[in-house]
Amino acid sequence: MAEQQRKWLHSEPIRFGIIGVGGKGWSGMEQAAQFGDIVALCDVDVAPRAKGMAEHPKAAAFTDFRHMIDAMRGRVDAVVISTPDHVHAPAAAYAMRAGLHVYCEKPLSRTIWEARRLQELARQFKVQTQMGNQFTSHNPLRKTAAAIQKGLLGKVIEIHLWTDRPGGWWKQGVPRPEAKIAPKTVDFDLWLGPSPDRPFAEGYHPFSWRGWWDFGTGSLGDIGCHNFNLAFQALDLRDPLAVQAQTSGHNRDSFPAWSIVTYEFGARGDRAPMKLYWYDGGKKPPAELGPGVEFGGNGSLIVCEKGTLYAPNEYGGDPRLLSGDPIPETDFVESPGHMAEFARAIKEGKPANSNFPDYSGPLTETVLLGNLAVWADGPRLEWDSKRMQVKGGGKEYDSLIRPTYRPGWAL
């Protein structure tokens, strides 16, 4: 570790509040603890909250993140948010309005308007931010993105991204499960947060919420902010012109079992117009794009004039050229690590790469636009990014773009 980093690591510790302790929240908490003190823990479920308290007995414990932020004013510097998708934006907004720095798991929000609003709030309150798409800080990815950006592989022709989600991870395209009484350990009304009322059922908490439109963002939201990362970093793939999808069909309550989404991007600077293809639920790109390669459950292909890049995982990391040639050497900005970038941003004021306004907000918008096409299932949707509207779409997509919150919740 560089001398400068050692200096700020050993200065006044960052005081972290953790919103969402279970699942991914646990690893977020452990990473944050490397760069400061865990002073507050918040979870709607007693079990992970108690486990967190056993690990950090001096931390204050809360069920409602709003109460935590209000009660800890002046005693917490930053929050790490690892809740279900539908609570990301309300929690991040509440924290930024209180002047706190925010690290939020991907996707940044459940809807496009929320992602745009979080960008605005980060600028307004001048706080440091970072989204949890960890491979943004993976140096091999950064090197490859720089090589593409500098034209060392020639013009990019098209992009193919795929994931095995849902399927074995959670079910989609299914009817709503039978209502049951929520466990006494879970405050399910707080778990619902801004989303419409519905009774508790098995398959929402603690994991399979991703497959429901009211709570999650499906495969695109779960893996897209990882899998788009290499191409987005290399090509600035914001503000698509249009999207179109074909799916297995769905009831507009649960996401479809599979989908194939086509994004159309216009020219931007030296970047030519191009298309990006997304596949999930077991669908994959045409085999002829990777002769001799058996595509795994997750991966990405970036077809360039001078060769095709293949990344054999959901993160876009460790890419290689199918030709066997080495990726051209080039200069790039190395990362000290993802949470380390966030901590450094807090200490030194230099924004992390995946900060809300410049990177993760626009990335989330691009990813989530595909879900409008998934909802429509067939029609080509032209997108007006400035107005955040489907051209000629009427009001059909309004609630997908900007949600209506339950009373007591706001952004």
Secondary structure, DSSP 8 states (H G I E B T S, - for coil): --HHHHHHHTSS-EEEEEE--STHHHHHHHHHHTSEEEEEEE-SBHHHHHHHHHHSTTSEEESSHHHHHHHTTTT--EEEE-S-HHHHHHHHHHHHHTT-EEEE-SSS-SSHHHHHHHHHHHHHHT--EEES-GGGG-HHHHHHHHHHHTTTT--EEEEEEE---STTS---S----------TTB-HHHHHTTS------TTTTTTGGGGBTTT--HHIIIIIHHHTHHHHHHH---S-SEEEEEES---SSB--S-EEEEEEE--BTTB--EEEEEEETT----GGGSTT----SSEEEEEETTEEEEE-STT--S-EETTS-----------S-HHHHHHHHHHH----TT-IIIIIHHHHHHHHHHHHHHHH-SS-EEEETTTTEETT-TTTTHHHHS----TT---
